Amino acid sequence: MERNRIITIEPGTVFPTNKTMRIHASGNPFSCTCDLSWFVGWLRSGNVELIHPDDTLCSLSSIKDMVQSPILSFHPDQYCGINILITTGVSLSAVLVAILCLVAYRKRWWLNYKLFLLKLAIFGYEEINQDFDAEDYEYQLNLMYDEDDQEWVDQIMKPVLQERFPHLQKVAFGDDNLNIEMFYIPALHYVVENSFKTVLLISNNSVDEAWFMTKLRIALEHLNDTRLDKVILVFLEDIDDDDLPYLVRLFMSKNKPYMLWTEDEDGQELFWAQFEKSMRANRVINSVIPV
């Protein structure tokens, strides 16, 4: 097979195996690349003798270091292992993706806040239907919550309202501001109907409290009557889906406004930005909630 312009020999090429072979392969332009790995390994097996091994050379198309070197000096394992560049690239890409995911998770509230501001900058308030007017309502804001959540109202909600929303002067805080001349249920209806916005604080305490669920039902009935998104749910903590009352899940399934309080500072900025936007106006809704 000498001088036959053989460049490579594919794996699986059949050679006689009944005795030791003597092969004269000099004069062929063997391309000492990874494609020739099988043939070189076969030549080194015990049943093959290469005639004139020093004249059986690697051609110019070989790996640079092997050009004009004897073919038996070619050790594919030095050149044809795992592609270091590809392996390194894949590894670095995986690490980069992991880092980006971690950063995105840790900064998720900051990202959501910036996306929220970007959305406002692009779309503005075109969806708004009923602008805020303090003179139209007896209460600008009506907060409904379970008495066990009074601490959150006193330590967080009230100070922020005073600092960031000083224009909200007529606020009903829970049962303390109900009309004392009315029975309890009529008083709940009255404060909901005469408030620009009603916010219900949802917690593990409130979802198990029967009176709070009555307040939620009254608020949703008023939402259906007015066809305005005058009700907002604020989750003070994560609550398992299985523990959410039917009315809460129904409200959320209708894409009605709800917000989540978090201990993350960026998350709190997003929370108050969303709260401020919601207090600007009431949007017309097209569907009702079966309560």
Backbone as CSV, one residue per row, in Angstrom:
resi,resn,N_x,N_y,N_z,CA_x,CA_y,CA_z,C_x,C_y,C_z
1,MET,0.812,-1.205,0.000,0.000,0.000,0.000,0.852,1.265,0.000
2,GLU,2.144,1.086,-0.335,3.011,2.254,-0.374,2.682,3.127,-1.589
3,ARG,2.922,4.444,-1.414,2.765,5.438,-2.478,1.382,5.372,-3.130
4,ASN,0.348,5.367,-2.342,-1.026,5.316,-2.869,-1.835,6.579,-2.537
5,ARG,-1.142,7.622,-2.084,-1.802,8.889,-1.728,-2.871,8.695,-0.639
6,ILE,-2.594,7.770,0.246,-3.522,7.534,1.355,-3.321,8.624,2.411
7,ILE,-4.421,9.296,2.741,-4.360,10.377,3.733,-4.764,9.873,5.118
8,THR,-5.806,9.078,5.178,-6.272,8.542,6.451,-6.897,7.182,6.213
9,ILE,-7.016,6.411,7.260,-7.657,5.094,7.194,-8.743,5.066,8.259
10,GLU,-9.966,4.837,7.813,-11.118,4.917,8.702,-11.142,3.753,9.690
11,PRO,-11.682,3.971,10.876,-11.853,2.876,11.839,-12.705,1.767,11.236
12,GLY,-12.348,0.541,11.531,-13.120,-0.585,11.021,-12.608,-1.136,9.706
13,THR,-11.582,-0.510,9.133,-10.999,-1.045,7.899,-10.475,-2.450,8.173
14,VAL,-10.807,-3.398,7.288,-10.496,-4.809,7.530,-9.097,-5.141,7.028
15,PHE,-8.290,-5.734,7.922,-6.974,-6.255,7.566,-6.908,-7.719,8.011
16,PRO,-6.128,-8.539,7.330,-5.976,-9.941,7.758,-5.440,-10.010,9.184
17,THR,-5.965,-10.941,9.975,-5.562,-11.037,11.388,-5.072,-12.427,11.766
18,ASN,-4.869,-13.309,10.765,-4.497,-14.680,11.111,-3.015,-14.828,11.420
19,LYS,-2.230,-13.818,11.119,-0.806,-13.868,11.427,-0.275,-12.445,11.513
20,THR,0.968,-12.334,11.958,1.576,-11.011,12.043,1.706,-10.412,10.654
21,MET,1.244,-9.181,10.517,1.259,-8.501,9.219,2.495,-7.631,9.095
22,ARG,2.982,-7.545,7.862,4.059,-6.619,7.527,3.481,-5.638,6.515
23,ILE,3.477,-4.344,6.880,2.869,-3.314,6.031,3.935,-2.331,5.580
24,HIS,3.940,-2.104,4.280,4.832,-1.106,3.691,3.951,0.074,3.268
25,ALA,3.965,1.135,4.085,3.052,2.258,3.850,3.780,3.563,3.594
26,SER,5.065,3.519,3.357,5.805,4.759,3.116,5.379,5.383,1.796
27,GLY,5.606,6.677,1.691,5.252,7.376,0.456,3.813,7.852,0.418
28,ASN,3.033,7.606,1.475,1.643,8.081,1.542,1.582,9.378,2.366
29,PRO,0.794,10.331,1.928,0.691,11.610,2.658,-0.272,11.505,3.846
30,PHE,0.105,10.677,4.820,-0.779,10.485,5.970,-1.008,11.813,6.706
31,SER,-2.259,12.069,6.997,-2.618,13.269,7.755,-2.723,12.890,9.226
32,CYS,-1.675,13.213,9.960,-1.627,12.835,11.373,-2.502,13.787,12.196
33,THR,-3.765,13.479,12.158,-4.760,14.223,12.932,-5.553,13.221,13.755
34,CYS,-6.554,13.712,14.440,-7.358,12.831,15.290,-8.087,11.768,14.476
35,ASP,-8.320,12.042,13.182,-9.000,11.056,12.340,-8.143,9.815,12.112
36,LEU,-6.840,9.938,12.333,-5.938,8.807,12.099,-5.642,8.038,13.387
37,SER,-6.313,8.397,14.464,-6.020,7.797,15.771,-6.165,6.284,15.751
38,TRP,-7.241,5.797,15.137,-7.486,4.357,15.136,-6.359,3.612,14.423
39,PHE,-5.933,4.107,13.273,-4.911,3.420,12.478,-3.571,3.397,13.215
40,VAL,-3.198,4.510,13.841,-1.936,4.554,14.581,-1.971,3.573,15.745
41,GLY,-3.108,3.509,16.443,-3.233,2.550,17.531,-3.136,1.117,17.032
42,TRP,-3.703,0.869,15.855,-3.661,-0.481,15.287,-2.238,-0.858,14.900
43,LEU,-1.480,0.125,14.358,-0.086,-0.150,13.994,0.747,-0.534,15.213
44,ARG,0.386,0.004,16.360,1.166,-0.269,17.567,0.753,-1.584,18.226
45,SER,-0.271,-2.228,17.708,-0.678,-3.516,18.273,0.386,-4.570,17.969
46,GLY,0.368,-5.650,18.684,1.435,-6.645,18.573,1.457,-7.432,17.282
47,ASN,0.394,-7.378,16.466,0.319,-8.216,15.269,0.700,-7.479,13.990
48,VAL,1.283,-6.301,14.126,1.589,-5.501,12.938,3.049,-5.068,12.979
49,GLU,3.721,-5.217,11.839,5.089,-4.716,11.684,5.097,-3.720,10.529
50,LEU,5.504,-2.504,10.822,5.543,-1.458,9.805,6.931,-1.427,9.180
51,ILE,6.967,-1.658,7.874,8.236,-1.629,7.141,8.636,-0.171,6.896
52,HIS,9.917,0.106,7.082,10.451,1.466,6.909,9.648,2.486,7.722
53,PRO,9.555,2.304,9.026,8.763,3.236,9.845,9.285,4.672,9.799
54,ASP,10.614,4.823,9.639,11.159,6.180,9.624,10.861,6.910,8.324
55,ASP,10.419,6.156,7.308,10.074,6.786,6.029,8.565,6.944,5.860
56,THR,7.827,6.451,6.829,6.362,6.596,6.791,6.026,7.833,7.616
57,LEU,5.878,8.960,6.902,5.853,10.271,7.557,4.464,10.921,7.538
58,CYS,4.309,11.858,8.444,3.092,12.680,8.490,3.218,13.797,7.456
59,SER,2.138,14.085,6.766,2.149,15.075,5.689,1.966,16.496,6.234
60,LEU,1.943,17.456,5.305,1.781,18.866,5.668,0.396,19.169,6.241
61,SER,-0.563,18.290,5.991,-1.916,18.508,6.519,-2.069,17.984,7.943
62,SER,-0.967,17.545,8.530,-1.002,16.993,9.883,-1.015,18.105,10.929
63,ILE,-1.180,17.691,12.176,-1.017,18.627,13.289,0.372,19.238,13.188
64,LYS,0.460,20.530,13.433,1.680,21.286,13.147,2.935,20.622,13.708
65,ASP,2.876,20.151,14.942,4.065,19.566,15.575,4.489,18.248,14.941
66,MET,3.585,17.623,14.176,3.869,16.292,13.638,4.286,16.305,12.168
67,VAL,4.278,17.442,11.511,4.618,17.509,10.083,6.018,16.932,9.845
68,GLN,6.093,15.999,8.886,7.338,15.326,8.483,7.941,14.475,9.597
69,SER,7.141,14.124,10.578,7.595,13.209,11.624,7.105,11.805,11.299
70,PRO,7.822,10.764,11.746,7.359,9.396,11.510,5.963,9.191,12.100
71,ILE,5.165,8.436,11.411,3.779,8.250,11.828,3.677,7.584,13.196
72,LEU,4.654,6.709,13.515,4.609,6.026,14.808,4.977,6.944,15.973
73,SER,5.501,8.134,15.661,5.798,9.092,16.733,4.571,9.931,17.093
74,PHE,3.488,9.701,16.341,2.251,10.435,16.597,1.476,9.748,17.714
75,HIS,1.242,10.473,18.803,0.482,9.953,19.942,-0.823,10.750,20.047
76,PRO,-1.897,10.205,19.502,-3.173,10.943,19.458,-3.669,11.417,20.817
77,ASP,-3.344,10.646,21.879,-3.866,11.032,23.187,-3.318,12.374,23.662
78,GLN,-2.200,12.827,23.055,-1.653,14.127,23.422,-2.397,15.284,22.758
79,TYR,-3.093,14.972,21.688,-3.753,16.028,20.910,-5.266,15.856,20.805
80,CYS,-5.729,14.649,21.018,-7.126,14.352,20.703,-7.957,13.998,21.929
81,GLY,-7.575,14.533,23.062,-8.403,14.321,24.237,-9.629,15.214,24.171
82,ILE,-10.235,15.473,25.306,-11.391,16.359,25.369,-10.968,17.749,24.922
83,ASN,-11.746,18.346,24.071,-11.455,19.680,23.563,-11.467,20.679,24.718
84,ILE,-10.261,21.156,25.041,-10.126,22.025,26.207,-10.886,23.328,26.025
85,LEU,-10.822,23.887,24.802,-11.505,25.156,24.559,-13.011,25.014,24.732
86,ILE,-13.556,23.931,24.142,-14.998,23.720,24.258,-15.388,23.467,25.707
87,THR,-14.610,22.602,26.372,-14.908,22.291,27.768,-14.836,23.533,28.645
88,THR,-13.773,24.317,28.429,-13.623,25.546,29.208,-14.756,26.517,28.925
89,GLY,-15.103,26.640,27.627,-16.186,27.549,27.248,-17.511,27.150,27.859
90,VAL,-17.815,25.846,27.802,-19.073,25.362,28.381,-19.086,25.572,29.891
91,SER,-17.951,25.287,30.528,-17.877,25.450,31.984,-18.060,26.909,32.387
92,LEU,-17.363,27.803,31.667,-17.489,29.226,31.980,-18.904,29.724,31.730
93,SER,-19.523,29.218,30.649,-20.901,29.624,30.349,-21.846,29.181,31.459
94,ALA,-21.652,27.941,31.931,-22.506,27.438,33.007,-22.332,28.265,34.279
95,VAL,-21.077,28.595,34.589,-20.811,29.416,35.775,-21.435,30.800,35.617
96,LEU,-21.295,31.378,34.403,-21.856,32.709,34.149,-23.376,32.706,34.290
97,VAL,-24.019,31.678,33.725,-25.480,31.576,33.835,-25.897,31.437,35.295
98,ALA,-25.151,30.616,36.040,-25.471,30.430,37.461,-25.333,31.742,38.232
99,ILE,-24.269,32.502,37.920,-24.062,33.787,38.595,-25.180,34.764,38.255
100,LEU,-25.552,34.812,36.960,-26.624,35.710,36.535,-27.949,35.347,37.203
101,CYS,-28.221,34.033,37.297,-29.457,33.594,37.955,-29.452,33.980,39.430
102,LEU,-28.296,33.817,40.077,-28.191,34.161,41.496,-28.385,35.659,41.709
103,VAL,-27.716,36.459,40.847,-27.853,37.916,40.965,-29.294,38.337,40.701
104,ALA,-29.895,37.729,39.649,-31.283,38.075,39.313,-32.224,37.721,40.458
105,TYR,-31.957,36.583,41.129,-32.814,36.185,42.251,-32.633,37.126,43.443
106,ARG,-31.377,37.447,43.754,-31.126,38.296,44.916,-31.567,39.736,44.667
107,LYS,-31.554,40.141,43.396,-31.955,41.510,43.045,-33.316,41.532,42.357
108,ARG,-34.118,40.490,42.585,-35.381,40.387,41.859,-36.307,41.556,42.158
109,TRP,-36.297,42.035,43.407,-37.174,43.156,43.745,-36.693,44.437,43.081
110,TRP,-35.379,44.623,43.047,-34.831,45.808,42.376,-35.164,45.774,40.896
111,LEU,-35.017,44.604,40.265,-35.336,44.466,38.843,-36.819,44.707,38.597
112,ASN,-37.665,44.127,39.451,-39.108,44.343,39.295,-39.468,45.812,39.454
113,TYR,-38.795,46.469,40.390,-39.056,47.895,40.615,-38.676,48.714,39.385
114,LYS,-37.495,48.420,38.807,-37.055,49.151,37.619,-37.964,48.859,36.425
115,LEU,-38.401,47.615,36.287,-39.330,47.274,35.205,-40.660,47.987,35.396
116,PHE,-41.071,48.096,36.647,-42.314,48.815,36.948,-42.202,50.282,36.530
117,LEU,-41.070,50.912,36.867,-40.864,52.309,36.478,-40.766,52.455,34.967
118,LEU,-40.119,51.488,34.319,-40.014,51.526,32.860,-41.386,51.419,32.217
119,LYS,-42.217,50.543,32.753,-43.573,50.395,32.218,-44.357,51.697,32.350
120,LEU,-44.191,52.360,33.495,-44.878,53.637,33.679,-44.382,54.673,32.681
121,ALA,-43.062,54.662,32.438,-42.499,55.640,31.510,-42.997,55.420,30.087
122,ILE,-43.224,54.151,29.721,-43.641,53.834,28.351,-45.139,53.993,28.174
123,PHE,-45.905,53.408,29.095,-47.356,53.371,28.915,-48.100,54.447,29.710
124,GLY,-47.427,55.005,30.724,-48.085,56.037,31.507,-49.298,55.496,32.232
125,TYR,-50.366,56.290,32.297,-51.573,55.924,33.031,-52.787,55.930,32.112
126,GLU,-52.587,55.440,30.895,-53.674,55.470,29.926,-54.868,54.625,30.357
127,GLU,-54.603,53.592,31.199,-55.700,52.710,31.577,-56.581,53.309,32.666
128,ILE,-56.167,54.418,33.237,-56.895,55.007,34.348,-58.228,55.569,33.873
129,ASN,-59.235,55.365,34.701,-60.562,55.854,34.332,-61.060,56.903,35.313
130,GLN,-60.971,56.600,36.591,-61.477,57.526,37.597,-60.313,58.084,38.400
131,ASP,-59.971,59.342,38.179,-58.855,59.954,38.880,-59.191,60.191,40.349
132,PHE,-58.123,60.225,41.144,-58.282,60.434,42.579,-58.753,61.860,42.862
133,ASP,-59.766,61.978,43.656,-60.267,63.281,44.098,-60.733,63.136,45.541
134,ALA,-59.996,63.763,46.448,-60.285,63.605,47.875,-61.675,64.094,48.245
135,GLU,-62.187,65.030,47.463,-63.484,65.606,47.806,-64.649,64.669,47.481
136,ASP,-64.386,63.658,46.664,-65.469,62.766,46.242,-65.799,61.708,47.284
137,TYR,-64.916,61.515,48.251,-65.097,60.413,49.197,-64.895,60.900,50.627
138,GLU,-65.603,60.245,51.524,-65.428,60.557,52.939,-64.081,60.056,53.434
139,TYR,-63.653,58.895,52.884,-62.345,58.335,53.237,-61.514,58.180,51.964
140,GLN,-60.286,58.629,52.028,-59.387,58.418,50.889,-58.874,56.978,50.865
141,LEU,-58.672,56.430,52.028,-58.134,55.068,52.133,-58.807,54.359,53.300
142,ASN,-59.208,53.120,53.050,-59.825,52.283,54.078,-58.979,51.028,54.258
143,LEU,-58.366,50.887,55.429,-57.546,49.713,55.726,-58.351,48.728,56.564
144,MET,-58.456,47.501,56.081,-59.150,46.447,56.813,-58.145,45.349,57.142
145,TYR,-58.110,44.943,58.394,-57.115,43.955,58.805,-57.558,43.277,60.092
146,ASP,-56.903,42.165,60.379,-57.156,41.446,61.624,-56.415,42.148,62.759
147,GLU,-56.964,42.113,63.940,-56.354,42.832,65.061,-54.951,42.330,65.381
148,ASP,-54.647,41.070,65.013,-53.303,40.546,65.250,-52.262,41.210,64.350
149,ASP,-52.705,41.912,63.314,-51.786,42.600,62.402,-51.693,44.091,62.712
150,GLN,-52.204,44.481,63.862,-52.172,45.891,64.261,-50.739,46.403,64.378
151,GLU,-49.826,45.550,64.821,-48.432,45.963,64.992,-47.827,46.401,63.657
152,TRP,-48.117,45.652,62.577,-47.590,46.022,61.252,-48.157,47.375,60.823
153,VAL,-49.420,47.593,61.092,-50.053,48.870,60.734,-49.403,50.017,61.500
154,ASP,-49.176,49.823,62.799,-48.628,50.894,63.634,-47.162,51.182,63.319
155,GLN,-46.379,50.129,63.066,-44.940,50.305,62.907,-44.517,50.592,61.467
156,ILE,-45.317,50.181,60.509,-44.908,50.333,59.109,-45.870,51.210,58.319
157,MET,-47.138,50.845,58.312,-48.088,51.541,57.438,-48.287,53.002,57.843
158,LYS,-48.561,53.235,59.097,-48.842,54.605,59.537,-47.649,55.542,59.342
159,PRO,-46.413,55.141,59.733,-45.275,56.045,59.514,-45.038,56.360,58.037
160,VAL,-45.195,55.362,57.170,-44.965,55.598,55.742,-46.045,56.498,55.160
161,LEU,-47.280,56.307,55.578,-48.355,57.179,55.096,-48.085,58.632,55.485
162,GLN,-47.590,58.842,56.687,-47.292,60.200,57.131,-46.111,60.802,56.377
163,GLU,-45.122,59.970,56.068,-43.903,60.470,55.431,-44.040,60.619,53.920
164,ARG,-44.607,59.600,53.273,-44.610,59.575,51.810,-45.955,59.937,51.193
165,PHE,-47.015,59.870,51.984,-48.349,60.160,51.454,-49.086,61.141,52.376
166,PRO,-48.496,62.305,52.603,-49.129,63.253,53.534,-50.481,63.764,53.042
167,HIS,-50.755,63.620,51.740,-52.039,64.088,51.205,-53.196,63.170,51.604
168,LEU,-52.856,61.959,52.080,-53.907,61.035,52.520,-54.240,61.334,53.980
169,GLN,-55.145,62.240,54.181,-55.499,62.676,55.526,-56.712,61.935,56.087
170,LYS,-57.549,61.453,55.188,-58.789,60.793,55.638,-58.644,59.284,55.446
171,VAL,-58.085,58.644,56.462,-57.806,57.210,56.403,-58.573,56.502,57.514
172,ALA,-59.244,55.419,57.165,-59.947,54.585,58.148,-59.057,53.398,58.495
173,PHE,-58.609,53.338,59.744,-57.736,52.257,60.188,-58.562,51.200,60.910
174,GLY,-58.867,50.129,60.203,-59.567,49.017,60.819,-60.918,49.397,61.391
175,ASP,-61.260,48.740,62.484,-62.566,48.969,63.113,-62.605,50.250,63.947
176,ASP,-61.426,50.854,64.184,-61.385,52.024,65.062,-62.143,53.212,64.482
177,ASN,-62.220,53.278,63.144,-62.854,54.436,62.516,-64.233,54.137,61.942
178,LEU,-64.818,53.023,62.341,-66.171,52.722,61.877,-67.174,53.681,62.525
179,ASN,-68.257,53.905,61.835,-69.315,54.787,62.343,-69.951,54.149,63.582
180,ILE,-69.771,54.795,64.711,-70.243,54.209,65.973,-71.763,54.271,66.101
181,GLU,-72.422,55.000,65.220,-73.879,55.100,65.280,-74.557,53.974,64.504
182,MET,-73.765,53.115,63.874,-74.317,52.018,63.075,-73.986,50.684,63.720
183,PHE,-74.782,49.661,63.368,-74.409,48.297,63.721,-73.170,47.907,62.910
184,TYR,-72.532,46.822,63.323,-71.218,46.476,62.772,-71.268,46.243,61.258
185,ILE,-72.157,45.377,60.784,-72.208,45.057,59.355,-72.548,46.294,58.515
186,PRO,-73.595,47.059,58.861,-73.862,48.281,58.092,-72.684,49.257,58.112
187,ALA,-71.958,49.305,59.234,-70.798,50.196,59.327,-69.690,49.754,58.371
188,LEU,-69.527,48.440,58.219,-68.537,47.931,57.265,-68.924,48.312,55.840
189,HIS,-70.187,48.135,55.500,-70.659,48.529,54.170,-70.435,50.027,53.942
190,TYR,-70.707,50.803,54.952,-70.611,52.261,54.815,-69.169,52.694,54.529
191,VAL,-68.209,52.166,55.292,-66.826,52.599,55.124,-66.265,52.136,53.782
192,VAL,-66.694,50.970,53.307,-66.240,50.494,51.995,-66.829,51.355,50.881
193,GLU,-68.113,51.626,50.962,-68.795,52.370,49.905,-68.361,53.827,49.842
194,ASN,-67.861,54.353,50.948,-67.482,55.759,50.997,-65.967,55.962,51.047
195,SER,-65.226,54.963,50.554,-63.763,55.058,50.481,-63.315,54.997,49.027
196,PHE,-62.332,55.824,48.705,-61.784,55.787,47.347,-61.112,54.441,47.082
197,LYS,-60.397,53.935,48.061,-59.703,52.658,47.903,-59.774,51.890,49.214
198,THR,-60.060,50.596,49.106,-60.063,49.712,50.270,-58.922,48.718,50.140
199,VAL,-58.083,48.664,51.158,-56.940,47.757,51.181,-57.147,46.751,52.302
200,LEU,-57.092,45.471,51.956,-57.230,44.408,52.952,-55.878,43.740,53.155
201,LEU,-55.432,43.673,54.399,-54.155,43.063,54.737,-54.357,41.566,54.959
202,ILE,-53.693,40.773,54.128,-53.847,39.314,54.180,-52.664,38.705,54.925
203,SER,-52.959,37.902,55.923,-51.927,37.200,56.684,-52.473,35.843,57.099
204,ASN,-51.614,35.035,57.669,-52.080,33.736,58.163,-53.103,33.914,59.276
205,ASN,-53.020,35.027,59.983,-54.008,35.307,61.029,-55.361,35.650,60.422
206,SER,-55.350,36.534,59.431,-56.612,37.052,58.897,-57.403,36.010,58.114
207,VAL,-56.703,35.120,57.387,-57.438,34.164,56.552,-58.209,33.144,57.382
208,ASP,-57.871,33.035,58.663,-58.586,32.104,59.541,-59.647,32.807,60.384
209,GLU,-59.821,34.104,60.169,-60.737,34.898,60.990,-62.027,35.160,60.226
210,ALA,-63.146,34.708,60.777,-64.431,34.768,60.070,-64.854,36.199,59.760
211,TRP,-64.660,37.114,60.710,-65.080,38.492,60.477,-64.271,39.145,59.358
212,PHE,-62.997,38.787,59.281,-62.185,39.364,58.205,-62.686,38.899,56.845
213,MET,-63.070,37.636,56.747,-63.596,37.136,55.478,-64.918,37.817,55.136
214,THR,-65.665,38.202,56.165,-66.890,38.978,55.916,-66.543,40.335,55.308
215,LYS,-65.505,40.966,55.829,-65.053,42.253,55.278,-64.621,42.098,53.819
216,LEU,-63.920,41.013,53.527,-63.482,40.769,52.153,-64.679,40.600,51.228
217,ARG,-65.663,39.862,51.668,-66.853,39.641,50.842,-67.583,40.969,50.579
218,ILE,-67.696,41.797,51.600,-68.356,43.096,51.432,-67.587,43.961,50.431
219,ALA,-66.254,43.954,50.538,-65.430,44.754,49.625,-65.581,44.275,48.185
220,LEU,-65.632,42.959,47.980,-65.756,42.420,46.625,-67.148,42.673,46.058
221,GLU,-68.151,42.646,46.902,-69.505,42.980,46.438,-69.553,44.424,45.941
222,HIS,-68.879,45.318,46.663,-68.842,46.723,46.246,-68.054,46.876,44.943
223,LEU,-66.983,46.111,44.807,-66.206,46.133,43.563,-67.088,45.734,42.380
224,ASN,-67.899,44.698,42.562,-68.807,44.265,41.491,-69.848,45.339,41.173
225,ASP,-70.332,46.005,42.204,-71.375,47.014,41.994,-70.843,48.229,41.237
226,THR,-69.628,48.643,41.558,-69.071,49.863,40.955,-68.316,49.596,39.663
227,ARG,-67.885,48.347,39.467,-67.051,47.982,38.315,-65.762,48.806,38.276
228,LEU,-65.242,49.104,39.450,-63.968,49.811,39.585,-63.048,48.987,40.483
229,ASP,-61.756,48.996,40.165,-60.819,48.208,40.982,-60.463,48.981,42.252
230,LYS,-61.442,49.113,43.107,-61.294,49.875,44.343,-60.755,49.033,45.493
231,VAL,-60.447,47.768,45.226,-60.003,46.855,46.284,-58.610,46.331,45.955
232,ILE,-57.739,46.360,46.940,-56.381,45.827,46.796,-56.113,44.869,47.946
233,LEU,-55.551,43.728,47.625,-55.106,42.787,48.654,-53.608,42.979,48.873
234,VAL,-53.211,43.105,50.120,-51.797,43.226,50.476,-51.423,42.025,51.332
235,PHE,-50.516,41.212,50.824,-50.065,40.027,51.557,-48.898,40.431,52.455
236,LEU,-49.075,40.266,53.736,-48.024,40.603,54.689,-46.983,39.501,54.805
237,GLU,-47.296,38.314,54.313,-46.383,37.177,54.379,-46.806,36.151,53.339
238,ASP,-45.900,35.222,53.064,-46.234,34.137,52.143,-47.249,33.203,52.811
239,ILE,-48.241,32.823,52.040,-49.273,31.910,52.530,-49.395,30.760,51.543
240,ASP,-49.394,29.546,52.046,-49.526,28.381,51.173,-50.829,28.457,50.386
241,ASP,-50.762,28.025,49.132,-51.954,28.064,48.282,-53.122,27.312,48.909
242,ASP,-52.804,26.194,49.561,-53.871,25.388,50.165,-54.563,26.117,51.317
243,ASP,-53.878,27.114,51.888,-54.449,27.842,53.023,-55.192,29.101,52.596
244,LEU,-55.122,29.437,51.311,-55.804,30.639,50.837,-57.304,30.382,50.716
245,PRO,-58.124,31.244,51.259,-59.581,31.089,51.117,-59.994,31.182,49.652
246,TYR,-61.139,30.612,49.371,-61.643,30.579,47.996,-61.771,31.980,47.407
247,LEU,-62.292,32.931,48.174,-62.485,34.288,47.662,-61.160,34.952,47.299
248,VAL,-60.130,34.689,48.072,-58.819,35.275,47.778,-58.270,34.702,46.480
249,ARG,-58.346,33.381,46.335,-57.856,32.752,45.102,-58.664,33.218,43.898
250,LEU,-59.956,33.398,44.084,-60.810,33.862,42.993,-60.438,35.287,42.592
251,PHE,-60.208,36.135,43.576,-59.796,37.514,43.323,-58.497,37.551,42.521
252,MET,-57.523,36.768,42.924,-56.222,36.752,42.254,-56.322,36.165,40.852
253,SER,-57.211,35.190,40.661,-57.361,34.570,39.340,-57.941,35.534,38.322
254,LYS,-58.618,36.583,38.798,-59.209,37.586,37.909,-58.228,38.718,37.602
255,ASN,-56.954,38.514,37.973,-55.909,39.514,37.731,-56.205,40.848,38.408
256,LYS,-56.863,40.774,39.538,-57.133,41.989,40.293,-55.875,42.380,41.079
257,PRO,-55.748,43.678,41.442,-54.499,44.138,42.057,-54.254,43.546,43.440
258,TYR,-53.056,43.034,43.623,-52.613,42.601,44.942,-51.112,42.837,45.023
259,MET,-50.609,43.012,46.232,-49.198,43.319,46.437,-48.657,42.442,47.559
260,LEU,-47.346,42.287,47.560,-46.680,41.441,48.559,-45.661,42.263,49.328
261,TRP,-45.803,42.286,50.640,-44.827,42.957,51.489,-43.632,42.035,51.688
262,THR,-42.444,42.607,51.685,-41.225,41.822,51.838,-40.254,42.574,52.733
263,GLU,-39.320,41.853,53.320,-38.296,42.483,54.146,-37.159,43.046,53.303
264,ASP,-37.129,42.713,52.014,-36.092,43.213,51.117,-36.320,44.701,50.830
265,GLU,-35.259,45.517,50.911,-35.406,46.963,50.740,-35.880,47.324,49.333
266,ASP,-35.312,46.659,48.317,-35.756,46.921,46.946,-37.202,46.485,46.763
267,GLY,-37.555,45.373,47.411,-38.936,44.910,47.334,-39.896,45.898,47.972
268,GLN,-39.455,46.547,49.046,-40.303,47.546,49.692,-40.472,48.786,48.822
269,GLU,-39.402,49.171,48.104,-39.523,50.303,47.179,-40.536,49.994,46.088
270,LEU,-40.492,48.764,45.577,-41.473,48.352,44.571,-42.880,48.376,45.168
271,PHE,-43.005,47.902,46.385,-44.307,47.864,47.059,-44.915,49.264,47.140
272,TRP,-44.132,50.225,47.621,-44.680,51.574,47.798,-44.904,52.278,46.463
273,ALA,-44.092,51.948,45.459,-44.331,52.516,44.126,-45.649,52.003,43.557
274,GLN,-45.907,50.709,43.747,-47.176,50.147,43.282,-48.349,50.724,44.078
275,PHE,-48.134,50.904,45.369,-49.192,51.469,46.208,-49.519,52.897,45.767
276,GLU,-48.475,53.682,45.503,-48.688,55.060,45.056,-49.460,55.099,43.743
277,LYS,-49.098,54.221,42.821,-49.800,54.183,41.536,-51.268,53.805,41.729
278,SER,-51.511,52.837,42.600,-52.889,52.389,42.805,-53.753,53.475,43.430
279,MET,-53.131,54.388,44.181,-53.888,55.450,44.839,-54.162,56.637,43.918
280,ARG,-53.638,56.607,42.715,-53.868,57.712,41.787,-55.253,57.643,41.156
281,ALA,-55.746,56.432,40.957,-57.016,56.309,40.238,-57.586,54.911,40.415
282,ASN,-58.851,54.763,40.025,-59.525,53.466,39.979,-59.778,53.107,38.521
283,ARG,-59.381,51.910,38.164,-59.516,51.470,36.781,-60.828,50.718,36.596
284,VAL,-61.452,50.930,35.467,-62.696,50.216,35.159,-62.393,48.747,34.897
285,ILE,-63.209,47.853,35.435,-63.043,46.420,35.205,-64.215,45.910,34.378
286,ASN,-63.954,44.856,33.630,-64.973,44.319,32.728,-65.654,43.070,33.255
287,SER,-65.077,42.472,34.278,-65.642,41.223,34.794,-65.994,41.383,36.264
288,VAL,-66.863,40.527,36.727,-67.260,40.546,38.133,-66.723,39.305,38.817
289,ILE,-66.712,39.354,40.139,-66.256,38.221,40.942,-67.472,37.582,41.598
290,PRO,-67.746,36.325,41.327,-68.918,35.665,41.930,-68.713,35.451,43.424
291,VAL,-69.371,36.269,44.234,-69.193,36.169,45.691,-70.483,35.677,46.345
